[in-house]
C-alpha cells in the first residue's frame, strides 16, 4: 500500500512520451519541463527578437527580420506553437529557432503566442489566451499600440494565422471566432496548418481529461467536420489555406480530412495541401537542416508572400 508521502500513480500521459501523471488522490504532476532561451539578435540571419506581455495572462515573442528599409510594412504572421496543449513555448529553443529561420526566409514579422498549458490550466484556457493575444495585436492597427515593432512594421492588411499540431487547432479556431467579432479589424490573408491536430470519431483519452467541458468528437473546436457546412464556410474569414501533412504522421488522416471537408464546404477561398513523403509529425522542428525541411520552408515562405 502506498504511503501518504508516496501516493499511488493512477495514469501517465503518455508512457512513450511522458508529459504529466495523475495520482489517485487527484493531483497532477508535470513530468516534462520546457527549456527556454532569451530573445536575441541572431548573428546568422539578422533577425531580432523581443518578448512582450499580453494582458491579462499571457505573453509573446516577436521576431523582426533584417530589412534595408526600417519603415517597411511587412506581412504579419501570428504563430501558435504545438505540444498537445500541454508542453512547449515560443521561448523554447525549438520554436525560437524555427521562427527565426522562417522570419528570415519569408521576410515577415512574427508574433509567437504563449498560452497557458494543461494540466494546470485545462482547455479552453489556451483558446482564451490566443484570443486575448489576437485582440492585443489588433490594438496596434491605429499605430499607437504598446509594441513599437508592430506599430512601425506590421502590415495589418496582410495577416496570417499559423500553428502546428495543437497550435494549428487553435489557429483554426481563432479564424472561426474572428468571423463573429466585428471588433477584430485584422484582415486575414491566410491560414497555415502544419500537421494539425483535430479529433475524428474516436475517443481521445488526453482530450477527455484536459477538456472536460467539451463534447469530444461532437465539439466543433476539436472536430471541424461536425460543423454544418455553411457555418464552416462562413467562419473561414481568410482568402487561402495551406494544410501541411506528413506521410508517417499519426495525425495525417485528420489533416487530410480537414482539407477535404473545407474543399467541399463551398468556402469562397483557395485551399491547398502539401504532403511530405517519408516523414513523421512536425519533423521539420526536430530536423530543421534536412532537405525536406528546407523544401517545406520554401513552400511555407511562398504561401506567406503570395
C-alpha positions as CSV (number, residue, x, y, z in Angstrom):
1,X,0.0,0.0,0.0
2,X,1.3,3.4,-0.9
3,X,2.0,5.8,1.9
4,X,0.7,9.4,2.1
5,X,4.2,10.6,1.2
6,X,4.3,8.3,-1.8
7,X,0.8,8.3,-3.4
8,X,-0.1,5.8,-6.0
9,X,0.1,6.8,-9.6
10,X,-3.2,6.4,-11.5
11,X,-2.2,7.3,-15.0
12,X,0.6,8.6,-17.1
13,X,0.1,10.8,-20.2
14,X,1.8,9.2,-22.2
15,X,4.2,6.4,-21.3
16,X,6.1,6.7,-24.6
17,X,6.5,10.5,-24.2
18,X,5.5,11.3,-20.6
19,X,4.2,14.8,-20.1
20,X,2.4,14.5,-16.8
21,X,1.0,11.9,-14.5
22,X,-2.1,11.7,-12.3
23,X,-2.2,10.3,-8.8
24,X,-5.2,8.5,-7.2
25,X,-5.6,11.4,-4.8
26,X,-6.5,13.6,-7.8
27,X,-3.2,15.5,-8.1
28,X,-1.4,16.0,-11.4
29,X,2.3,16.3,-11.7
30,X,4.2,17.7,-14.7
31,X,6.9,15.4,-15.9
32,X,8.4,17.4,-18.7
33,X,9.6,21.0,-18.3
34,X,10.2,23.3,-21.2
35,X,13.7,24.7,-21.6
36,X,13.7,28.3,-22.7
37,X,16.1,30.7,-24.3
38,X,16.1,34.5,-24.2
39,X,15.3,36.7,-27.1
40,X,18.3,37.8,-29.1
41,X,19.7,39.4,-32.2
42,X,20.6,36.4,-34.4
43,X,24.1,36.9,-36.0
44,X,23.4,34.4,-38.8
45,X,20.1,35.8,-40.1
46,X,20.0,39.3,-38.7
47,X,16.6,38.5,-37.2
48,X,15.9,40.4,-33.9
49,X,13.5,39.1,-31.3
50,X,12.0,40.5,-28.1
51,X,9.4,39.5,-25.6
52,X,6.2,41.4,-24.7
53,X,3.5,40.9,-22.1
54,X,0.0,40.2,-23.5
55,X,-2.7,41.1,-21.0
56,X,-4.2,39.7,-19.0
57,X,-2.5,36.4,-18.6
58,X,-0.1,35.7,-21.5
59,X,3.0,36.9,-23.4
60,X,4.6,36.6,-26.8
61,X,7.9,36.6,-28.6
62,X,8.1,39.0,-31.6
63,X,10.5,38.4,-34.5
64,X,11.6,41.2,-36.8
65,X,13.7,40.4,-40.0
66,X,16.6,42.4,-41.2
67,X,15.4,44.7,-43.9
68,X,17.1,47.6,-45.8
69,X,14.1,49.8,-45.1
70,X,13.4,50.0,-41.4
71,X,10.0,51.6,-42.1
72,X,8.8,48.9,-44.5
73,X,5.4,47.3,-43.7
74,X,5.8,43.5,-43.6
75,X,3.2,40.7,-43.7
76,X,2.3,39.7,-40.1
77,X,2.5,36.1,-39.0
78,X,0.7,35.1,-35.8
79,X,2.1,31.8,-34.8
80,X,0.7,29.3,-32.2
81,X,3.0,26.5,-31.1
82,X,2.1,22.9,-30.7
83,X,2.7,20.4,-27.9
84,X,-0.6,18.6,-27.2
85,X,-1.9,21.7,-25.3
86,X,0.5,20.6,-22.5
87,X,4.1,21.4,-23.4
88,X,6.4,23.7,-25.4
89,X,6.6,27.5,-25.6
90,X,7.5,30.3,-28.0
91,X,10.6,30.7,-25.8
92,X,11.9,27.1,-26.3
93,X,14.9,26.6,-28.5
94,X,12.8,24.6,-30.9
95,X,10.3,27.3,-31.6
96,X,12.7,30.2,-31.2
97,X,15.0,28.7,-33.9
98,X,12.1,27.8,-36.2
99,X,10.5,31.2,-36.1
100,X,13.9,32.9,-36.6
101,X,14.5,30.8,-39.7
102,X,11.0,31.3,-41.1
103,X,11.0,35.1,-40.5
104,X,14.4,35.4,-42.3
105,X,13.3,33.3,-45.2
106,X,9.8,34.8,-45.7
107,X,10.7,38.4,-44.7
108,X,7.7,38.7,-42.3
109,X,7.2,40.0,-38.8
110,X,6.0,37.3,-36.5
111,X,4.3,37.1,-33.1
112,X,4.7,33.8,-31.4
113,X,2.0,33.4,-28.8
114,X,2.4,31.9,-25.3
115,X,-0.7,30.3,-23.8
116,X,-1.5,28.5,-20.5
117,X,-1.0,24.8,-20.6
118,X,-2.8,21.7,-19.3
119,X,-3.0,20.0,-16.8
120,X,-2.5,23.1,-14.6
121,X,-4.8,25.1,-16.9
122,X,-7.2,22.9,-18.9
123,X,-8.9,23.9,-22.1
124,X,-10.4,26.2,-23.1
125,X,-7.7,28.3,-21.4
126,X,-5.4,28.0,-24.4
127,X,-8.1,29.3,-26.7
128,X,-8.9,32.2,-24.4
129,X,-5.2,33.2,-24.2
130,X,-4.8,33.0,-28.0
131,X,-7.9,35.2,-28.5
132,X,-6.6,37.7,-26.0
133,X,-3.3,37.8,-27.9
134,X,-5.1,38.4,-31.2
135,X,-7.1,41.3,-29.6
136,X,-3.8,42.7,-28.3
137,X,-2.2,42.5,-31.7
138,X,-5.3,44.2,-33.2
139,X,-4.8,47.1,-30.7
140,X,-1.9,48.2,-32.9
141,X,-3.9,48.8,-36.1
142,X,-4.0,52.6,-35.5
143,X,-0.2,52.5,-35.0
144,X,-0.5,53.5,-31.3
145,X,-0.3,50.2,-29.5
146,X,2.1,49.2,-26.8
147,X,4.6,47.4,-29.0
148,X,6.7,49.7,-31.4
149,X,7.7,46.9,-33.8
150,X,4.0,46.2,-34.5
151,X,3.2,49.8,-34.8
152,X,6.1,50.5,-37.2
153,X,6.5,47.3,-39.2
154,X,3.3,45.2,-39.4
155,X,1.1,45.3,-42.4
156,X,-2.4,44.7,-40.9
157,X,-3.9,44.1,-44.3
158,X,-1.7,41.0,-44.7
159,X,-2.2,38.9,-41.6
160,X,-1.6,35.1,-41.4
161,X,-2.6,32.8,-38.7
162,X,-0.5,29.7,-38.3
163,X,0.3,26.8,-36.0
164,X,1.4,23.3,-35.8
165,X,-0.3,20.3,-34.2
166,X,-2.4,21.6,-31.2
167,X,-1.4,25.1,-32.3
168,X,-2.9,24.5,-35.7
169,X,-6.1,23.6,-34.0
170,X,-6.0,26.8,-32.0
171,X,-5.2,28.8,-35.2
172,X,-8.3,27.3,-37.0
173,X,-10.5,28.2,-34.0
174,X,-9.2,31.8,-33.9
175,X,-10.1,32.3,-37.6
176,X,-13.6,30.9,-36.9
177,X,-14.0,33.1,-33.8
178,X,-12.9,36.2,-35.7
179,X,-15.8,35.7,-38.1
180,X,-18.3,36.5,-35.3
181,X,-16.5,39.5,-33.8
182,X,-16.8,42.9,-35.5
183,X,-14.2,44.4,-33.2
184,X,-11.3,42.4,-34.8
185,X,-10.3,44.5,-37.7
186,X,-7.3,42.4,-38.8
187,X,-7.6,41.3,-42.4
188,X,-6.6,37.6,-42.5
189,X,-4.9,36.7,-45.8
190,X,-4.3,33.1,-44.9
191,X,-4.4,30.2,-42.5
192,X,-1.4,27.9,-42.3
193,X,-1.9,24.5,-40.6
194,X,1.2,22.4,-40.0
195,X,0.5,18.7,-39.1
196,X,-2.8,19.8,-37.5
197,X,-4.5,18.1,-34.6
198,X,-8.2,17.6,-35.0
199,X,-10.4,14.9,-33.5
200,X,-12.2,12.2,-35.5
201,X,-15.0,10.0,-34.3
202,X,-12.7,8.1,-31.9
203,X,-12.4,9.0,-28.2
204,X,-9.3,10.8,-27.1
205,X,-8.0,10.0,-23.6
206,X,-6.0,13.2,-23.3
207,X,-8.7,15.5,-24.5
208,X,-11.2,13.9,-22.2
209,X,-9.0,14.8,-19.3
210,X,-7.7,18.2,-20.3
211,X,-11.0,19.5,-21.8
212,X,-13.7,18.1,-19.5
213,X,-16.3,20.6,-20.6
214,X,-16.1,19.7,-24.3
215,X,-18.3,17.3,-26.3
216,X,-15.3,15.5,-27.7
217,X,-15.8,14.5,-31.3
218,X,-19.0,16.5,-31.4
219,X,-17.3,19.7,-30.4
220,X,-16.6,21.9,-33.4
221,X,-13.5,23.3,-31.7
222,X,-12.0,19.9,-31.8
223,X,-13.6,18.3,-34.9
224,X,-14.5,20.9,-37.7
225,X,-16.1,18.0,-39.6
226,X,-19.0,18.1,-37.2
227,X,-19.8,21.7,-38.1
228,X,-22.6,22.5,-40.5
229,X,-21.1,23.0,-44.0
230,X,-22.5,26.5,-44.4
231,X,-21.3,27.5,-40.9
232,X,-17.7,26.3,-41.6
233,X,-17.6,28.1,-44.9
234,X,-18.8,31.4,-43.4
235,X,-16.4,31.2,-40.5
236,X,-13.2,30.9,-42.5
237,X,-12.6,34.6,-42.9
238,X,-9.4,34.3,-44.9
239,X,-8.6,34.0,-48.6
240,X,-6.3,31.0,-48.6
241,X,-5.5,27.9,-46.5
242,X,-2.4,25.7,-46.7
243,X,-2.6,22.3,-44.9
244,X,0.8,20.6,-44.5
245,X,0.8,16.8,-43.6
246,X,3.5,14.2,-43.4
247,X,3.2,10.7,-44.7
248,X,4.1,8.9,-41.5
249,X,2.4,11.3,-39.1
250,X,-0.1,9.7,-36.8
251,X,-2.3,12.7,-37.4
252,X,-2.0,12.6,-41.2
253,X,-5.6,11.4,-41.9
254,X,-7.0,14.2,-39.7
255,X,-5.2,16.9,-41.8
256,X,-6.4,15.3,-45.0
257,X,-10.0,15.1,-43.7
258,X,-9.9,18.8,-42.8
259,X,-8.7,19.6,-46.3
260,X,-11.4,17.6,-47.9
261,X,-14.1,19.0,-45.6
262,X,-13.2,22.6,-46.3
263,X,-12.7,21.9,-50.0
264,X,-16.3,20.5,-50.2
265,X,-17.9,23.1,-48.0
266,X,-18.5,25.8,-50.6
267,X,-16.0,28.1,-49.0
268,X,-15.1,31.0,-51.3
269,X,-11.3,30.7,-51.0
270,X,-8.4,28.6,-52.1
271,X,-7.3,25.6,-50.0
272,X,-4.1,23.6,-50.8
273,X,-2.5,20.6,-49.2
274,X,1.1,19.6,-49.3
275,X,2.3,16.1,-48.2
276,X,5.9,15.3,-47.3
277,X,6.7,11.7,-48.0
278,X,8.6,9.5,-45.6
279,X,8.4,12.0,-42.6
280,X,6.7,12.0,-39.2
281,X,4.9,14.5,-37.1
282,X,6.5,18.0,-37.1
283,X,9.7,16.5,-38.4
284,X,10.9,20.0,-39.6
285,X,11.1,21.2,-36.0
286,X,13.4,18.3,-35.0
287,X,15.4,18.0,-38.2
288,X,15.5,21.6,-39.5
289,X,18.6,21.1,-41.6
290,X,17.3,18.1,-43.6
291,X,16.5,18.6,-47.3
292,X,12.7,18.0,-46.9
293,X,12.5,20.6,-44.1
294,X,14.1,23.1,-46.4
295,X,11.6,22.3,-49.1
296,X,8.8,22.7,-46.7
297,X,10.2,26.0,-45.5
298,X,10.3,27.2,-49.1
299,X,6.6,26.2,-49.6
300,X,5.5,28.0,-46.4
301,X,7.5,31.1,-47.3
302,X,5.9,31.2,-50.7
303,X,2.4,30.9,-49.1
304,X,3.2,33.9,-46.9
305,X,4.2,36.0,-49.8
306,X,1.5,35.4,-52.4
